[in-house]
């Protein structure tokens, strides 16, 4: 049996503790929302237009490391999709990404998908989203992680001659941004010099 004074104290203190926890959670949720919507991403996390990409790669589902070959001429183009299998925005963007990839291939672009997730989760994500496993790389090395801004996914990066970044679509594709990306592809038809499978290292 509780002492009457102790019971009275508990009746007063417990509701106050519950209210304090609720208030703290509200503050944290508001801070998190502000960080997502108001603060810009650090420039180190962004892929910048006009800058060259180089030494990009990752592990293929064949277990080998593959380097992504950059376009060498003005007629060659590469579309890089970055994603994470646990990223909710990537899940929402999956069908539009796959549609954009199909359009790109018809126009002579090469496509590569680079996941920041582990192989098992990435395989399941690719299967559900109709993403070709042979075009997908996982476990990218840290330099690739930085150069492609993999801290911020999903992202679609259009790459032209000598690896120069021509355009970037950061965040989940919407119908509007997908149309914008499709128009960009249409205005920049390519000649697919090789298939979408990145070169494997010896």
C-alpha positions, 0 to 999 in steps of 0.5 A: 500500500502506498502512503497517502502522501506518496500517492498524492505526490505521484498523482501530481507528478506523473501527469506533469511528466507526461505533459513534459514529454508530449511538449518535448516531442512537439518541439522536436517534431517542429524542429525536424520539419523546419530542418527538412523544409526551411534549411538548404542542403549543405553544398557538399551534399548536392551534385552541381551542374556544369561540374564533372563527375569521375571515378563513380562506382559500386558493387554489382549483383555479380559481386564485382566492383564496377566503374561507371564509364562517363560519356566521352562525346557530345552524342553520349549521355548517361542518366544516374538514379540514386536511391535508398531502399528505406527512403519513403520518397524513393518508394513514392518516386519509383514508378516515375523513375522507372518510366523516365529510365525507359524513355531515356533508353529509347532516346539512346541514353545509358542508365545506371542506378546507385543504391546507398542501401545493402544488397538484400534490401536493394534487390527487393526494392529493385524487384518491386520497382521494376529496376534492372538489377544489371544496371544497379550498383550497391555499397558505393565507396565513400568518394562516390557517396560524396560525389553523388550526394548520396546523403540526399536521395532520390536524385536523378543526374544527367551527365554529358560529354567528359562526365559534365553534369548537365542537369540535376533533379533532386528529390521525389519526381512529381508528374511536373518534374518528370515531364521537365526531365522527359523534355530535357531527354527529348532535347538531348538525344544520345547514341548509346555507345554501350549497354547500361552495365558499368564496366567491371574492374579487373 
